[in-house]
Amino acid sequence: MKQIPASKTALLIVDLQNDFLHPDGAYARGGQGAPAIAALPSRVKPLADALRRQGGWIISTQFTLVPAKGGEPLISPHLKQLRPFLRKGDFAPGSWGHALVDELQPADLAVEKIAYSAFYMTRLEWVLRKTGIEKIYVCGIVTNGGVASTVRDCHVRDFETVVLEDGCAAFSAETHKTAIDALRPVSPVMTIAEAIAEINALS
């Protein structure tokens, strides 16, 4: 397999946003969180820094609740039932809660997403093709939702994709492991340390 240069490589950060992770965010207000999720930014940061040094790309996908009339968010019935605490202003474009967490800023590209997959009705594929990105390391939340759906969509679009096992998390360790095992036939799975070593070896 040919070696893909850092300039054509991206770290795709799925939904590591203030409203999901920060103590003042929407999910914390709703009592939703997990230590494994909260730990992700500091775990992912060394990889993001290594890729930046080598000239690679950092791409943030940001779950979005589109404001409609009066600013009330458009929320699917499924999500409303699952997360009844969501309200006006949560995950709104341009808001603090919508943004990538400070620890992983800045992203070179940001893509709003409205469903699990970062490809569904978004500009992600367009920006990946325009920037010549061929290889994508995927991290973020949740392993069984946004991460799994996005990885599968990367796969069918023929991007070389790597799932970062310790760069993803779910609301339980068992759910995370099940999702990672289900992705192994779809994509190589690496640790963050292995990915850093691979990136640092690029000329």
Residue frames as a rotation matrix with the C-alpha (Angstrom) as fourth column:
MET 1
0.575 0.818 0.000 0.00
0.818 -0.575 0.000 0.00
0.000 0.000 -1.000 0.00
LYS 2
-0.059 -0.630 0.774 1.39
0.540 -0.672 -0.506 3.42
0.840 0.388 0.380 -0.94
GLN 3
-0.438 -0.156 -0.885 2.42
0.864 -0.346 -0.367 5.83
-0.249 -0.925 0.287 1.78
ILE 4
0.419 0.660 0.624 0.04
0.725 -0.657 0.208 8.78
0.547 0.365 -0.753 1.93
PRO 5
-0.609 -0.754 0.247 1.74
0.463 -0.591 -0.661 12.07
0.644 -0.288 0.709 2.89
ALA 6
-0.588 0.342 -0.733 0.64
0.696 -0.248 -0.674 14.16
-0.412 -0.906 -0.092 5.85
SER 7
-0.864 0.217 -0.454 -0.58
-0.336 -0.920 0.202 16.86
-0.373 0.327 0.868 3.49
LYS 8
-0.435 0.738 -0.516 -3.25
-0.561 0.226 0.796 14.40
0.704 0.636 0.316 2.31
THR 9
-0.506 0.176 -0.844 -4.07
0.602 0.773 -0.199 13.09
0.618 -0.609 -0.497 5.77
ALA 10
-0.210 0.514 0.832 -6.74
-0.510 -0.783 0.355 14.30
0.834 -0.350 0.427 8.19
LEU 11
-0.938 0.169 -0.304 -7.79
0.348 0.459 -0.817 13.77
0.002 -0.872 -0.489 11.77
LEU 12
-0.347 0.903 0.253 -11.58
-0.099 -0.304 0.948 13.76
0.933 0.303 0.195 11.72
ILE 13
-0.999 0.005 -0.053 -12.88
0.053 -0.009 -0.999 14.77
-0.005 -1.000 0.009 15.15
VAL 14
-0.414 0.910 -0.034 -16.49
0.334 0.187 0.924 13.67
0.847 0.371 -0.382 15.47
ASP 15
0.391 0.894 0.220 -18.66
0.161 -0.302 0.940 15.87
0.906 -0.332 -0.262 17.72
LEU 16
-0.165 -0.467 -0.869 -16.21
0.971 0.076 -0.225 16.78
0.171 -0.881 0.441 20.50
GLN 17
-0.200 0.293 0.935 -18.21
0.224 -0.915 0.335 19.92
0.954 0.276 0.118 21.23
ASN 18
-0.881 -0.164 0.444 -18.81
-0.325 -0.471 -0.820 22.02
0.343 -0.867 0.362 24.32
ASP 19
-0.022 0.964 0.264 -22.51
-0.970 -0.084 0.227 21.10
0.241 -0.251 0.938 24.50
PHE 20
0.596 0.177 -0.783 -21.54
-0.150 0.983 0.108 17.43
0.789 0.053 0.613 24.68
LEU 21
0.117 -0.748 -0.654 -18.43
0.625 0.567 -0.537 17.59
0.772 -0.345 0.533 26.90
HIS 22
-0.638 -0.488 0.595 -18.17
-0.054 -0.743 -0.667 20.81
0.768 -0.458 0.448 28.91
PRO 23
-0.753 0.331 -0.568 -19.57
0.654 0.290 -0.698 20.98
-0.066 -0.898 -0.435 32.47
ASP 24
-0.540 0.568 -0.621 -21.63
-0.178 -0.798 -0.576 23.98
-0.822 -0.201 0.532 31.35
GLY 25
-0.897 0.118 -0.427 -22.89
-0.425 0.041 0.904 22.29
0.124 0.992 0.013 28.18
ALA 26
-0.061 0.988 -0.143 -26.30
-0.913 0.002 0.407 20.92
0.403 0.155 0.902 27.28
TYR 27
0.181 0.137 -0.974 -25.55
-0.046 0.990 0.131 17.28
0.983 0.021 0.185 28.07
ALA 28
-0.820 -0.468 -0.331 -24.12
0.329 0.089 -0.940 18.06
0.469 -0.879 0.081 31.51
ARG 29
-0.694 0.645 0.320 -27.27
-0.718 -0.651 -0.247 20.07
0.049 -0.401 0.915 32.21
GLY 30
0.302 0.853 -0.427 -29.29
-0.815 0.463 0.349 16.99
0.496 0.242 0.834 31.28
GLY 31
0.374 -0.202 0.905 -27.20
-0.741 0.521 0.423 14.71
-0.557 -0.829 0.045 33.47
GLN 32
0.987 -0.034 0.156 -25.70
0.125 0.773 -0.622 12.92
-0.099 0.634 0.767 30.48
GLY 33
0.412 -0.907 -0.080 -22.01
-0.875 -0.370 -0.312 12.14
0.253 0.199 -0.947 30.40
ALA 34
0.962 -0.235 -0.140 -19.34
0.260 0.944 0.201 9.51
0.085 -0.230 0.969 30.88
PRO 35
0.543 -0.818 -0.189 -15.75
-0.176 -0.331 0.927 9.71
-0.821 -0.470 -0.323 32.17
ALA 36
-0.109 -0.604 0.790 -14.45
0.699 0.518 0.492 8.03
-0.707 0.606 0.365 29.00
ILE 37
0.478 0.357 0.803 -16.06
0.833 -0.473 -0.286 10.74
0.278 0.805 -0.524 26.88
ALA 38
0.993 -0.078 -0.093 -14.77
-0.031 -0.903 0.429 13.56
-0.117 -0.423 -0.898 29.08
ALA 39
0.351 -0.930 0.113 -11.23
0.091 0.153 0.984 12.17
-0.932 -0.335 0.138 28.81
LEU 40
0.555 -0.092 0.827 -11.10
0.778 0.407 -0.478 12.24
-0.293 0.909 0.297 25.00
PRO 41
0.968 -0.170 0.187 -9.83
-0.045 -0.844 -0.534 15.79
0.249 0.509 -0.824 24.29
SER 42
0.461 -0.850 0.255 -6.64
-0.795 -0.268 0.544 15.41
-0.394 -0.454 -0.799 26.35
ARG 43
0.198 -0.361 0.911 -6.09
0.145 0.930 0.338 11.94
-0.970 0.065 0.236 24.89
VAL 44
0.651 0.165 0.741 -6.55
0.728 0.142 -0.670 13.10
-0.215 0.976 -0.028 21.28
LYS 45
0.920 -0.194 -0.339 -4.56
-0.206 -0.979 0.001 16.35
-0.332 0.069 -0.941 21.56
PRO 46
-0.004 -0.997 0.073 -1.05
-0.291 0.071 0.954 14.82
-0.957 -0.017 -0.291 21.12
LEU 47
-0.200 0.000 0.980 -2.17
0.787 0.596 0.160 13.22
-0.584 0.803 -0.120 17.86
ALA 48
0.814 0.533 0.231 -3.72
0.571 -0.662 -0.486 16.47
-0.107 0.528 -0.843 16.62
ASP 49
0.678 -0.627 -0.384 -0.50
-0.399 -0.753 0.523 18.31
-0.617 -0.201 -0.761 17.49
ALA 50
-0.247 -0.799 0.549 1.64
0.119 0.537 0.835 15.70
-0.962 0.271 -0.038 15.71
LEU 51
0.102 0.367 0.925 -0.46
0.946 0.251 -0.204 15.92
-0.307 0.896 -0.322 12.56
ARG 52
0.959 0.209 -0.193 -0.37
0.168 -0.963 -0.210 19.71
-0.230 0.169 -0.959 12.62
ARG 53
0.281 -0.938 -0.203 3.44
-0.363 -0.300 0.882 19.66
-0.888 -0.175 -0.425 12.83
GLN 54
-0.497 -0.484 0.720 3.58
0.379 0.626 0.682 17.42
-0.781 0.612 -0.127 9.78
GLY 55
-0.864 0.137 -0.485 1.26
-0.436 -0.685 0.584 19.63
-0.252 0.716 0.651 7.74
GLY 56
-0.778 0.629 0.003 -1.86
0.581 0.717 0.385 17.49
0.240 0.301 -0.923 7.99
TRP 57
-0.480 0.726 0.493 -5.46
-0.291 -0.662 0.691 18.55
0.827 0.188 0.529 8.43
ILE 58
-0.917 0.362 -0.168 -7.69
0.278 0.278 -0.920 18.80
-0.286 -0.890 -0.355 11.49
ILE 59
-0.622 0.778 0.081 -11.39
-0.212 -0.268 0.940 18.54
0.753 0.568 0.332 10.65
SER 60
-0.915 0.383 0.125 -14.14
-0.094 0.100 -0.991 19.00
-0.392 -0.918 -0.055 13.20
THR 61
-0.522 0.853 0.014 -17.63
0.265 0.146 0.953 17.69
0.811 0.501 -0.302 12.61
GLN 62
-0.980 0.161 0.118 -20.20
-0.183 -0.487 -0.854 19.44
-0.080 -0.858 0.507 14.74
PHE 63
-0.492 0.870 -0.032 -23.61
0.865 0.492 0.096 18.08
0.099 0.020 -0.995 15.58
THR 64
-0.987 0.135 0.085 -26.13
-0.123 -0.984 0.131 20.82
0.101 0.119 0.988 14.86
LEU 65
-0.231 0.971 -0.067 -29.68
0.848 0.167 -0.504 21.60
-0.478 -0.173 -0.861 15.88
VAL 66
-0.741 -0.073 0.668 -30.85
0.546 -0.645 0.535 23.90
0.392 0.761 0.517 13.13
PRO 67
-0.677 0.528 -0.512 -32.80
0.184 -0.552 -0.813 26.90
-0.712 -0.645 0.277 14.49
ALA 68
-0.443 0.637 0.631 -36.18
0.846 0.063 0.529 27.36
0.297 0.769 -0.567 12.84
LYS 69
0.064 0.557 0.828 -38.85
0.192 -0.821 0.537 30.02
0.979 0.124 -0.159 13.35
GLY 70
0.802 0.255 0.540 -38.25
-0.387 -0.468 0.794 31.93
0.456 -0.846 -0.277 16.55
GLY 71
-0.136 -0.966 0.219 -34.98
-0.909 0.034 -0.415 30.09
0.393 -0.256 -0.883 17.06
GLU 72
0.462 0.346 0.817 -36.68
-0.684 0.725 0.080 26.87
-0.564 -0.596 0.572 18.13
PRO 73
-0.565 -0.817 -0.113 -34.45
-0.708 0.410 0.574 23.94
-0.423 0.404 -0.811 17.10
LEU 74
0.403 0.572 -0.715 -35.51
-0.831 0.556 -0.024 21.33
0.384 0.604 0.699 14.61
ILE 75
-0.548 -0.535 0.642 -35.20
-0.777 0.610 -0.156 18.09
-0.308 -0.585 -0.750 16.60
SER 76
-0.483 0.360 -0.798 -36.09
-0.401 0.719 0.568 14.66
0.778 0.595 -0.203 15.24
PRO 77
0.536 0.791 0.295 -38.74
-0.662 0.178 0.728 12.81
0.523 -0.586 0.619 17.28
HIS 78
0.608 -0.385 -0.694 -36.24
0.442 0.890 -0.106 10.05
0.659 -0.242 0.712 18.05
LEU 79
-0.477 -0.875 0.083 -33.72
0.459 -0.328 -0.825 12.49
0.749 -0.356 0.559 19.52
LYS 80
-0.275 0.460 0.844 -36.36
-0.639 -0.743 0.197 14.44
0.718 -0.485 0.499 21.41
GLN 81
0.793 0.580 -0.187 -37.52
-0.295 0.634 0.715 11.25
0.533 -0.512 0.674 23.08
LEU 82
0.401 -0.742 -0.538 -33.95
0.693 0.629 -0.351 10.20
0.599 -0.232 0.766 23.86
ARG 83
-0.655 -0.699 -0.287 -32.76
0.745 -0.531 -0.404 13.63
0.130 -0.478 0.868 25.07
PRO 84
0.312 0.936 0.165 -35.82
0.877 -0.350 0.330 15.58
0.366 0.042 -0.930 26.30
PHE 85
0.318 -0.255 -0.913 -33.60
0.651 -0.641 0.406 18.19
-0.689 -0.724 -0.038 27.98
LEU 86
-0.641 -0.593 0.487 -32.49
0.757 -0.386 0.527 19.68
-0.124 0.707 0.697 24.65
ARG 87
0.386 0.774 -0.503 -33.78
0.682 -0.606 -0.410 23.23
-0.622 -0.184 -0.761 24.23
LYS 88
0.920 0.043 0.390 -33.51
0.310 -0.691 -0.653 26.44
0.241 0.722 -0.649 22.25
GLY 89
0.677 -0.725 0.128 -29.89
-0.734 -0.677 0.047 27.49
0.052 -0.126 -0.991 21.81
ASP 90
0.310 -0.568 0.762 -28.37
-0.247 0.726 0.642 24.04
-0.918 -0.387 0.085 22.25
PHE 91
-0.244 -0.546 0.801 -26.00
0.604 0.561 0.566 23.01
-0.758 0.622 0.194 19.46
ALA 92
0.818 0.565 -0.110 -26.96
0.305 -0.587 -0.750 26.17
-0.488 0.580 -0.652 17.55
PRO 93
0.361 -0.712 0.602 -24.61
0.871 0.027 -0.491 27.17
0.334 0.701 0.630 14.70
GLY 94
0.001 -0.497 0.868 -22.08
0.136 -0.860 -0.493 29.76
0.991 0.118 0.066 15.85
SER 95
0.797 0.348 0.494 -22.83
-0.421 -0.267 0.867 29.25
0.433 -0.899 -0.066 19.54
TRP 96
-0.126 -0.844 0.521 -20.31
-0.989 0.064 -0.135 28.38
0.081 -0.533 -0.842 22.23
GLY 97
0.162 0.265 0.951 -21.97
-0.542 0.829 -0.139 25.01
-0.825 -0.493 0.278 22.79
HIS 98
0.963 0.269 -0.025 -21.75
-0.145 0.436 -0.888 24.14
-0.228 0.859 0.459 19.11
ALA 99
0.519 -0.823 -0.230 -17.99
-0.795 -0.366 -0.483 24.75
0.314 0.433 -0.845 18.95
LEU 100
0.387 -0.589 -0.709 -15.15
0.288 0.808 -0.514 22.25
0.876 -0.005 0.482 19.11
VAL 101
0.871 -0.086 -0.483 -13.75
0.478 -0.076 0.875 22.08
-0.112 -0.993 -0.025 22.65
ASP 102
0.848 -0.522 -0.092 -10.96
-0.523 -0.852 0.009 24.59
-0.083 0.040 -0.996 23.29
GLU 103
0.289 -0.802 0.522 -8.34
-0.331 0.429 0.841 21.91
-0.898 -0.416 -0.142 23.92
LEU 104
-0.025 -0.257 0.966 -8.50
0.697 0.689 0.201 20.71
-0.717 0.678 0.161 20.31
GLN 105
0.940 0.330 -0.087 -8.83
0.193 -0.725 -0.661 24.09
-0.282 0.605 -0.745 18.62
PRO 106
-0.098 0.712 -0.695 -8.19
-0.759 -0.505 -0.411 25.23
-0.644 0.487 0.590 15.99
ALA 107
0.169 0.200 0.965 -9.72
0.486 0.835 -0.258 23.04
-0.858 0.512 0.044 13.32
ASP 108
-0.860 -0.485 -0.158 -8.70
0.067 -0.414 0.908 23.68
-0.505 0.770 0.389 9.72
LEU 109
-0.679 0.720 -0.146 -12.19
-0.293 -0.083 0.952 22.80
0.673 0.689 0.268 8.54
ALA 110
-0.794 0.530 0.299 -15.52
-0.204 0.231 -0.951 22.51
-0.573 -0.816 -0.075 10.34
VAL 111
-0.773 0.568 -0.281 -18.56
-0.147 0.270 0.952 20.68
0.617 0.777 -0.125 9.02
GLU 112
-0.415 0.737 0.534 -22.05
-0.863 -0.132 -0.487 20.93
-0.288 -0.663 0.691 10.49
LYS 113
-0.862 0.199 -0.466 -23.88
-0.035 0.894 0.447 17.61
0.505 0.402 -0.764 10.72
ILE 114
-0.294 0.864 0.408 -27.50
-0.924 -0.367 0.112 16.86
0.247 -0.344 0.906 11.52
ALA 115
0.833 0.525 -0.174 -27.46
-0.483 0.844 0.234 13.08
0.269 -0.111 0.957 11.89
TYR 116
0.781 -0.544 0.307 -25.11
0.110 0.604 0.790 10.28
-0.615 -0.583 0.531 12.90
SER 117
0.234 -0.733 0.638 -22.98
0.946 0.323 0.024 10.22
-0.224 0.598 0.769 9.76
ALA 118
-0.066 -0.376 -0.924 -20.85
0.157 -0.919 0.363 13.28
-0.985 -0.121 0.120 9.05
PHE 119
-0.949 -0.266 0.170 -21.52
0.186 -0.036 0.982 12.65
-0.255 0.963 0.083 5.36
TYR 120
-0.275 0.930 0.245 -25.31
0.955 0.294 -0.041 12.74
-0.110 0.223 -0.969 5.48
MET 121
0.617 0.607 0.501 -26.49
0.719 -0.694 -0.044 15.93
0.322 0.387 -0.864 3.73
THR 122
0.636 -0.492 -0.594 -23.23
0.159 -0.671 0.725 17.77
-0.755 -0.555 -0.348 4.54
ARG 123
0.850 -0.408 -0.333 -20.32
-0.499 -0.421 -0.757 19.23
0.169 0.810 -0.562 2.60
LEU 124
0.469 -0.731 0.496 -17.77
-0.412 0.315 0.855 16.84
-0.781 -0.605 -0.154 4.14
GLU 125
0.370 -0.357 0.858 -17.08
0.684 0.730 0.009 14.78
-0.629 0.583 0.514 1.02
TRP 126
0.861 -0.005 0.508 -16.80
0.394 -0.625 -0.674 17.96
0.321 0.780 -0.537 -1.04
VAL 127
0.750 -0.618 0.236 -14.14
-0.661 -0.702 0.265 19.49
0.002 -0.355 -0.935 1.24
LEU 128
0.375 -0.631 0.680 -12.24
-0.085 0.707 0.702 16.21
-0.923 -0.321 0.211 1.46
ARG 129
0.490 -0.165 0.856 -12.06
0.829 0.392 -0.399 15.96
-0.270 0.905 0.329 -2.32
LYS 130
0.913 -0.085 0.399 -11.21
0.109 -0.891 -0.440 19.66
0.393 0.445 -0.805 -2.75
THR 131
0.616 -0.705 0.353 -8.33
-0.764 -0.423 0.488 19.47
-0.195 -0.570 -0.798 -0.27
GLY 132
0.179 -0.555 -0.812 -7.00
-0.663 0.542 -0.516 16.20
0.727 0.631 -0.271 -1.72
ILE 133
-0.219 -0.226 0.949 -7.36
-0.932 0.336 -0.135 14.26
-0.288 -0.914 -0.284 1.51
GLU 134
-0.061 0.100 -0.993 -6.96
-0.611 0.783 0.117 10.53
0.789 0.614 0.013 1.01
LYS 135
-0.406 -0.165 -0.899 -6.43
0.490 0.791 -0.366 9.18
0.771 -0.589 -0.240 4.52
ILE 136
0.073 0.564 0.823 -8.59
-0.559 -0.660 0.502 9.84
0.826 -0.496 0.267 7.57
TYR 137
-0.833 -0.207 -0.513 -8.01
0.346 0.528 -0.775 9.00
0.431 -0.824 -0.369 11.22
VAL 138
0.002 0.939 0.344 -11.37
-0.116 -0.342 0.933 9.05
0.993 -0.041 0.109 12.98
CYS 139
-0.846 -0.176 -0.503 -11.93
0.471 0.195 -0.860 9.88
0.249 -0.965 -0.082 16.64
GLY 140
-0.721 0.547 0.426 -14.78
-0.553 -0.824 0.121 11.26
0.417 -0.148 0.897 18.74
ILE 141
-0.796 0.526 0.300 -18.24
-0.047 0.440 -0.897 10.32
-0.603 -0.728 -0.325 19.98
VAL 142
0.282 -0.099 0.954 -20.10
-0.733 0.620 0.281 8.17
-0.620 -0.778 0.102 20.23
THR 143
-0.703 -0.702 0.113 -18.38
-0.470 0.578 0.667 5.04
-0.534 0.416 -0.736 18.99
ASN 144
-0.627 0.521 0.579 -21.63
0.568 0.814 -0.118 3.28
-0.533 0.255 -0.807 18.17
GLY 145
0.486 0.847 -0.214 -23.29
0.500 -0.470 -0.727 6.37
-0.717 0.247 -0.652 16.65
GLY 146
0.848 -0.111 -0.519 -21.53
-0.384 -0.802 -0.457 9.21
-0.365 0.586 -0.723 14.88
VAL 147
-0.172 -0.985 0.006 -18.17
-0.761 0.137 0.634 7.43
-0.625 0.104 -0.773 14.72
ALA 148
-0.414 0.015 0.910 -19.48
0.238 0.967 0.093 4.12
-0.878 0.255 -0.404 13.36
SER 149
0.622 0.738 0.262 -21.77
0.477 -0.092 -0.874 5.75
-0.621 0.669 -0.409 10.79
THR 150
0.713 -0.409 -0.569 -19.06
-0.590 -0.789 -0.173 8.12
-0.378 0.459 -0.804 9.57
VAL 151
-0.352 -0.885 0.305 -16.43
-0.558 0.460 0.691 5.37
-0.752 0.073 -0.655 9.32
ARG 152
-0.119 0.371 0.921 -18.74
0.536 0.805 -0.255 3.21
-0.835 0.464 -0.295 7.23
ASP 153
0.883 0.469 -0.032 -19.46
0.250 -0.527 -0.812 6.14
-0.398 0.709 -0.582 4.93
CYS 154
0.261 -0.886 -0.383 -15.72
-0.794 -0.422 0.437 6.83
-0.549 0.190 -0.814 4.59
HIS 155
-0.408 -0.437 0.801 -15.24
-0.081 0.892 0.445 3.20
-0.909 0.117 -0.400 3.64
VAL 156
0.269 0.592 0.759 -17.81
0.707 0.414 -0.574 3.17
-0.654 0.691 -0.307 0.85
ARG 157
0.970 0.027 -0.243 -16.26
-0.118 -0.819 -0.562 6.36
-0.214 0.574 -0.791 -0.57
ASP 158
0.695 -0.718 0.034 -12.83
0.601 0.555 -0.575 4.69
0.394 0.421 0.817 -0.79
PHE 159
0.470 -0.610 0.638 -11.01
-0.698 -0.699 -0.154 6.90
0.539 -0.373 -0.755 1.69
GLU 160
-0.206 -0.582 -0.787 -8.25
0.314 0.722 -0.616 5.10
0.927 -0.374 0.033 3.57
THR 161
0.395 0.556 0.731 -9.75
-0.539 -0.505 0.675 5.16
0.744 -0.660 0.100 7.05
VAL 162
-0.569 -0.560 -0.602 -8.34
0.270 0.564 -0.780 4.36
0.777 -0.607 -0.170 10.48
VAL 163
0.636 0.758 0.146 -10.45
0.010 -0.197 0.980 4.08
0.772 -0.622 -0.133 13.64
LEU 164
-0.488 -0.791 0.370 -8.67
-0.360 -0.204 -0.911 5.26
0.795 -0.577 -0.185 16.78
GLU 165
-0.042 0.546 -0.837 -9.81
0.511 0.732 0.452 2.79
0.859 -0.408 -0.310 19.42
ASP 166
-0.161 -0.067 -0.985 -8.74
0.976 -0.163 -0.148 4.89
-0.150 -0.984 0.092 22.40
GLY 167
-0.988 -0.129 -0.080 -9.70
0.110 -0.972 0.206 8.11
-0.105 0.195 0.975 20.62
CYS 168
-0.369 0.929 -0.011 -13.41
-0.307 -0.110 0.945 7.21
0.877 0.352 0.326 20.65
ALA 169
-0.992 0.111 0.067 -15.86
-0.029 0.315 -0.949 6.58
-0.126 -0.943 -0.309 23.46
ALA 170
-0.278 0.959 -0.063 -19.46
0.120 0.099 0.988 5.68
0.953 0.267 -0.143 24.18
PHE 171
0.175 0.436 0.883 -21.67
-0.788 -0.476 0.392 5.94
0.591 -0.764 0.260 27.25
SER 172
0.765 -0.072 0.640 -20.48
-0.444 0.662 0.604 2.49
-0.467 -0.746 0.474 28.39
ALA 173
-0.285 -0.958 -0.038 -17.26
-0.772 0.206 0.601 0.53
-0.568 0.201 -0.798 27.88
GLU 174
-0.337 0.229 0.913 -19.24
0.281 0.950 -0.134 -2.49
-0.899 0.211 -0.385 26.67
THR 175
0.756 0.654 0.026 -21.02
0.268 -0.273 -0.924 -0.45
-0.597 0.706 -0.382 23.98
HIS 176
0.456 -0.687 -0.566 -17.69
-0.794 -0.601 0.089 1.03
-0.401 0.409 -0.820 22.87
LYS 177
-0.510 -0.726 0.462 -16.03
-0.466 0.684 0.561 -2.38
-0.723 0.071 -0.687 22.58
THR 178
0.044 0.628 0.777 -18.95
0.495 0.662 -0.563 -3.88
-0.868 0.409 -0.281 20.65
ALA 179
0.888 0.313 -0.337 -18.88
-0.072 -0.629 -0.774 -0.97
-0.454 0.712 -0.536 18.20
ILE 180
0.095 -0.939 -0.331 -15.10
-0.887 -0.231 0.400 -1.18
-0.452 0.256 -0.855 17.69
ASP 181
-0.530 -0.282 0.800 -15.28
-0.062 0.954 0.295 -4.94
-0.846 0.107 -0.523 17.07
ALA 182
0.417 0.780 0.466 -18.06
0.509 0.223 -0.831 -4.37
-0.753 0.584 -0.304 14.52
LEU 183
0.831 -0.136 -0.539 -15.87
-0.429 -0.774 -0.466 -1.86
-0.353 0.619 -0.702 12.67
ARG 184
-0.023 -0.954 0.299 -12.80
-0.357 0.287 0.889 -4.11
-0.934 -0.086 -0.347 12.36
PRO 185
-0.047 -0.004 0.999 -13.97
0.760 0.649 0.038 -5.67
-0.648 0.761 -0.028 9.06
VAL 186
0.825 0.481 0.298 -14.58
0.562 -0.634 -0.532 -2.15
-0.066 0.606 -0.793 7.70
SER 187
0.712 -0.548 0.439 -11.45
-0.348 -0.819 -0.456 -0.27
0.610 0.172 -0.774 8.78
PRO 188
-0.193 -0.828 -0.526 -8.06
0.486 0.385 -0.785 -0.77
0.852 -0.407 0.328 10.41
VAL 189
0.907 0.417 0.064 -8.16
0.117 -0.395 0.911 -0.04
0.406 -0.819 -0.407 14.14
MET 190
-0.132 -0.991 0.004 -5.21
0.454 -0.064 -0.889 1.66
0.881 -0.116 0.459 15.86
THR 191
0.348 0.096 -0.933 -4.31
0.896 -0.326 0.300 3.22
-0.275 -0.941 -0.199 19.17
ILE 192
0.998 -0.021 -0.052 -3.46
-0.030 -0.983 -0.179 6.91
-0.048 0.180 -0.982 19.34
ALA 193
0.324 -0.944 0.056 0.17
-0.372 -0.072 0.925 6.02
-0.870 -0.321 -0.375 20.14
GLU 194
-0.120 -0.330 0.936 0.38
0.662 0.676 0.324 3.86
-0.740 0.658 0.137 17.01
ALA 195
0.689 0.445 0.572 -1.13
0.724 -0.460 -0.514 6.64
0.035 0.769 -0.639 14.90
ILE 196
0.861 -0.438 -0.257 1.35
-0.326 -0.865 0.381 9.21
-0.390 -0.244 -0.888 16.30
ALA 197
-0.037 -0.913 0.407 4.24
-0.026 0.408 0.913 6.90
-0.999 0.023 -0.039 15.45
GLU 198
0.087 0.150 0.985 2.88
0.909 0.393 -0.140 6.43
-0.408 0.907 -0.102 11.95
ILE 199
0.927 0.316 0.204 2.46
0.370 -0.860 -0.351 10.18
0.065 0.401 -0.914 11.43
ASN 200
0.653 -0.732 -0.194 5.89
-0.410 -0.557 0.723 11.03
-0.637 -0.392 -0.664 12.84
ALA 201
-0.106 -0.699 0.708 7.44
0.342 0.642 0.686 8.56
-0.934 0.315 0.171 10.39
LEU 202
0.716 0.406 0.568 6.06
0.667 -0.155 -0.729 10.46
-0.208 0.901 -0.382 7.40
SER 203
-0.401 -0.913 0.078 8.69
0.878 -0.359 0.315 12.38
-0.260 0.195 0.946 5.47
